[in-house]
Amino acid sequence: MNETPKFRKSTYSATANDCVEVADLHGGAAVRDSKNASRGHIAFPSDEWRAFLSDVKRDRL
């Protein structure tokens, strides 16, 4: 996962500087804090990202 991510913010975000941004990666996803974008991001493999989204959708987190 050494590609340059193209981040987007959630449509649920109230302001441009108050959200977590996500980017699709080949083989996974990346997440960063929009308030501190210059500090980098965390990349997740596809299986971990799917498990996280599944838990969020089931209100397990």
LINWO-V37531 format. One line per field, one symbol per residue. ss: DSSP state (a for helix, b for strand, c for the rest). A space follows every 50 residues. Layout:
BEGIN
ss = ???
END
This chain:
BEGIN
ss = cccccccbbccccccccccbbbbbbccbbbbbbaaaaaaccbbbbaaaaa aaaaaaacccc
END
